[in-house]
Amino acid sequence: HPLFGEHLPPETGPMHFGPVVQIQMAQAAQRNERDRAEKATKIQRAFLESRARRKDQAPRELIRVTVLGIAGETIATVTLDAAGSVRTLKRHIEKDLGTLVQNHNLLVDQQPLSDDIGLRDLFSGVEPAVTLVRVDKGRDHLEAHAVSRIADAWRRRRR
């Protein structure tokens, strides 16, 4: 039936694009996601600044941290209170990217960051940027459990 696309040849479906087109589509989607994240960061920063002004308080010192991927590409830009910690930064990244905090390993100059380090101390005098290494700790736990079960089975079999 023509309403259901049966009149189209099967090679015109989305799965039949060449690999170059698929890569270009994926790159365009990544650019769109970065653009949306940057716009959300700008809105978030403006909101935080206006809220601080409305409360007649001295505005908090905000810090803008660039989150990089392993290849050095910008994944997100997060704006948060400079008095926060790495743990706070991870929570903001979780909100922006939708990845669980437990799956974040943050690095500065290839050194892992402890959750309790203060952002003001960490970024004093340097450009605020971190590298996000995503790990799947749930999967790691399942794999460790599977290895343990296999080892137990081998031990029982050898007896």
N, C-alpha and C positions, 0 to 999 in steps of 0.2 A: 504494500500500500504506500503511495507517495507521501502521505503525511508522516510516515515513520522512517523516512530516509531510505527506503528500499530502492528508490530510483537512482541513488548515487552509486557509483562503482565502489567496491570494497576498499580500494587503495586510497580513497580520499579521507578515511577516518584519521583521528589524531595519532593513532599508534603507527601510522604508515608514513610519517614524515621521516626524512633522512636524519642521520645522527647530527649533522651540522645544524639543521633547523631545530632539533630537539635541544641542543646545547644553547643555541641562541635564545630559545624560548625560556630555558631555565635561567640564563643570565638576566634576561629581561625581568623575570619574576623576582630574582634576588635584588635587582636594582629598585624595583617597585617596593619591595619589603623594606629596604634600607631607607628609601624616601619617606615611607609612612612612619618608620621609627624615628627619623630625624624630625619630622613634623610633630609627632607626638611629644618628643623631647622639648621642642620649642614651646609648645602649648603648656606642658608641665612646668617648665621653668617660669613662664609668664604667670601662671597660676600661683606658684609658690611665692614669687616676688610680690604679686598683688595682695595675696593673703597676709604676708608679713607687713605690708604697708597699711592694710586695713586695721590690723590689730595695734597700730601705733607702737609697734616694737621696732627696735633696730633690726633691719633686715638681716636674716641669717646669712652667713657666708656660704654661698652655693659654689659647688665645684662641678665642672662638666668633665666627665670621664669618657674617653673614647674606648670602646670595646672592640678589640681586633680579633680576627680569626687566626688560625695557625699559619695561614699563608700571608698574613699581614693585611688582609682586607678589613675594612671597617664593617662591623656587624651592627653596631648600635652606638648611640651616644646617650649617656645617662646623666641627668642633672640631679644632684642630691646635696644634702647638707654636708658641708665639709667637716662637721663635728662627728659624722658617722664613722662606721668601721667597714672593714672589708665585708663583714656579714651583711651590713646594710646595702652595700653595693651589689652583692649577690642577689638580695631580695629584689632590688630594682631591675636587675638584669632578668630575673625570673619573670617579673611582670611584663617587661618589654618583649622578651623573646619566647616566653612560654616554656622555658626549660626549667626543670627542677633545680633548686639550690644545691641539693645533694649531688647533682651531676656536674657541678661547676668546679673546675680547677682554674684559679686565676694566677697569672704569672706577670711579674715585672722584671724585665731584663733576664728572662729565662729562669727566674727564681720563684718558687711557689709562695703564695701569700697565706698567712695564717688569718683566720676569721676575726681575731680580736685586734688586729693592727688598725690604728686610726688613720683615716684618709688624709687628714691634715699633715700628719707625720710622714706618711708614705709619699705624698706628692709635693712636699715642700721643695720648691726650686726646680721642679721638673714638670714636663708636660704630662697631665693626668691621662695615662693610657695603660690599659691592661690587655693581656692576651687571654682569651677564653679557650680553655681546652675542655671540651665536653667529654664526659665519661659516662658510661652507663653502669652505675654502681649496682643497680638491681640485677643486671645481667651478670656482672662480675660475681655477685653473691650466688646466683643460680649456677654459674659455671664451677665455682669452688665447691658447692654442694654436690654437683654431679661428679666431680673428680673424687671427692671423698667417698661417694657411694660406689664408684667403680673400683677404687682402691680397696674398700671393704670387701667387695665381691671377689676380687683377686686373692685377697688374704684368706678368705674362707675357702676358696677353691684349692689353694695350695696345701691346706691342712689335710 
